[in-house]
Every structure is written in structure tokens, then in C-alpha cells.
Amino acid sequence: MKKFLFRSIPLIGLFAASLQAQSADLLVTHATIVTMDAQHRLLEDSAIAVTGENITAIGPTAQMTAAYAAKKQIDAHGALLMPGLINAHTHMAMSFLRGLAEDRSLNDWLTKFIFPAEARNVTPDFVAWATKLSLLEMLRGGTTTVADMYYFEEQVAQALKDAGMRGVLGETIIGFPAPDNKTAEAAFAYTEKFLTHWQHDSLIIPAVAPHSIYTCSEKLLKDSAALARAYHAPILMHLSEAPYERDVARAQHGTSSVQYLARIGALGPEVLGAHCVWLDSADIQTLAQFKVGCSYNPSSNMKSAAGLMPAVEMLAAGVAVGIGTDGAASNNDQDMFREIDLAAKLQKFARMDPTALPAEQTVEMATITGARALHIDKLTGSIEAGKRADFILVDTTAPHDTPLYNVYAQIVYAMKDLDVRTTVINGKVIMEDRKFLTLDEAAILAKAAEYKQKVLASFK
């Protein structure tokens, strides 16, 4: 842990001073910059210049304002400028099923309520509007990148593109008729078209998402991995999520979920495993060996009593572990600040060790390590010249944020989603001073109320 809150560091070489100011699209000044770079530099009264999609330069405010003439300038006085939060696992369109079935085991929740509700209600229009509802919540709460897996992922991608959100988006492959595709052949055809459509997009990274070992046959899992690898696409899947899955793996495959997937060739550096709760030391070493990223989803796992990810041991073994909310039907929100707080506290409580998963490491998980888990850390996750301009301004003046001694502890244990003042993604201002610039909040909330009545009617 660093001894001092701020260190003033000269950033010679990040920009060249000249007699004539250089042009930039955006200049954010007077910020306390939490870089999350390799040195974890904390820069007081500093500024960043953005040109196009990228961060052009970082430096002291006085030098940057002299060196750059920007089309737009934001004064960040009283705020932290930090990498946008990375939600490493969710199902955005399940926001319309929020609160539908509560206080049940994961298996009962899925098979008796969620799967039937999806079969009766999920359409392209449902997915588009429900995704927008989640985007309202996430963008307002500081999330700039999301990993999503659901049905009709084409509609999910378009909603993100329109809103300006970065996403790693997986079309779900599952071993029974789904709302969007009734056969495996149709699912693979849809997914291949989805991969082709979005593979070169600046915001959308299309992925293949075999749901889990307990809903996909060995052939589906192998074919999903082969399709993803043919397109150099990520693979998103639930992995070692709950006691039910552990028991299925042992009964059907004679081993753990991780070892089964390794045996059939489905693990690799393109994989993001969601949950990863029921792991032994051999599983952790296998995940590290295959460079699999994982998502720690504390609220969802607590609520379903699925168990606690051994995140401390996984990180120590070199596994990239990010933090995710999971879907709003099982969480029940998309608040990454709450997940960060719980992520650290649960690991401490489970071990009766207050030093476990310290605040600085937890902020890493929600930013640069989350990017590494999704295999996009060269693109985003830290404030560095040349990376995409994905960042948030977080107000530090609220009573619950005062006084501020340690910036990492404040982010994890004190700050709230409502402290996020401004959200910038891919160089574009998406929310400024809590006002959305790309989403129609009133229309989205009205559509959510309309769909609530449809869902309720489908169970009568």
C-alpha cells in the first residue's frame, strides 16, 4: 500500500511542447488521475487530451492547457479521473425480469421461473429495450465496458453501439430450444453471422457463449470453441458456478468442470469463465495454465448461496480475475461500485483476515485486471497515452467521500454509483454532469413498465 495519497510525477515525453498549441477533441483538466498503469501512478491537478478514440497525452494541467487547444474542455476540479469500470459478466436483457423470482436455489430459479419466462417473453424488441434499461444503470454508475451473454445478441450489440458503450458480447449457445434459435444448427448460423457483422467494430467485440457444461453437450461445447477460434473471437461461459454444476460434472464426467473442459479442448486464452466458485487447487492451476480469465460476481453468488470464489488464491496463481454484477434478475442491480465493495469484504470475512484482497488490488480487478480477464487490456482498463479514452469522473465532495486519505480505499469502501459525474467511452462523452447524451431515459423507463405487465400476464 502506498504511504501517500498523491505523488506529483513529471510526465516528460508524453507530449511535446511547441510554440503552437496542438489540436485535440477533448481536454479534461484539474483532475486527480488514478491511472491504474503498471506503476499505479496517482497524478494531482493533471489533465488528459483526447483525439478521436484515444488518449493522446497526460500531464500537469498547466502544461497541458498550454500545449493543447481542444474543441471541448471539461474542468474536473473536485473529481477523480479513473478508468471506466469493467463489468466482466452480466445478462443485460434480464433487467426486465428483475425481482420476478426470489429466494430460491440457482437450479429452481432457472428451471422453474427464468427459463419459462424467457421462453414466453423474450423477443428482439424485449432484448433491445431491456438492454437499454441496463445501460442506463451501468453508464450512470461508471461502467464503460461490459461482458454480456444472452439471446438476440444482435439487438444487444446495436443497443450498445447506439448508446456508445464498449462490449464483449456473446451469443448464447444452449442445448434446448432458445427464444432466438430453436436448433443447434440455427444457433450456430446466427452466431457466425453475428461474428461476421461486428468483428471489426470499434466498440463491439462479438463472442461465442456456450451457456455451461450442464446445458450444453460435449459436441456443443467443442463446436462453440471451434467457431470462436475460427473467428479469433472470445468465448464466454458459466463455469464452476454452483453446487449443482459441481455435482453434474462429477456424475457425468468424473471430474470437475474445469478439468472436463480442459480434457475436451474447450479451455484457452480466449475464454472468460463466469463465477468460478467451486475450484480446487488443481483447477486454479489449470485456469492459470490456459490463461483463462474469470469473473467474480459477489452479489449474485451470495444471493443464490452458490458459494464464494477463491479469488485471493486465483490472483496469487496468476489468473486474471475481474468483477461482474451478473444479470439484474439474480443480483438485482448493475451497480459496480457495490460489487467492488462486496468483492473485497467477502474475501476478508471468509478468511477472517482484514488484509485479504486490499483496496488497491480490488480497484485493479474492476479496471485493468478486468480488461485482462476479457483479453482487452491492450485496448482499455488504464489511463495511458495510446489507449482508448474510456474514463469516468467521480465526484469526491459528498459527505460520504469526505475526508479523503487513501484514494483506493475511498473508491472501494466509500464511493457510490451516484458519485459518477461524467462518463467518456472511446473518446465520446456519453454522460455529462449526470445527464445522458445518447439515451432517452423517459422512453426506456416507460417501456420497462409496459413489459412488466406482459411478463406478469404470461404467468397467468
Protein Blocks (a to p, Z undefined) as FASTA:
>chain_A
ZZbfbdcddfehjaccdfbdcddfbdcehiacdfkpanopacehiadddehjbcfbgcdf
klmmmmpccfbdcdfehiacddddddfbdcfklmmmgokaghiafklmmmmmmmmmmmmm
mcfklmmmmmmmmmmmmmmnopabdcdddehklmmmmmmmmnopacdddddddfbdcfkb
mbfklmmmmmmmmmmmmmmcfkbccddddfblklccfklmmmmmmmmmmnopacdddehk
bfklmmmmmmmnopafklmmmmnopacfkbccehjlmccfklmmmmmmnopacdddfklm
mmnonopcdfklmmmnopacdddebjaklmmmcbfklmmmmmmmmmmmmnopakgopfkl
mmmmmmmmmmmmnopmmmgopacehiacddddddfkbfklpccfblmlmmmmmmcfklpm
bdceehiafbgghiafkbcfklmmmmmmmmmmmmmmmmZZ
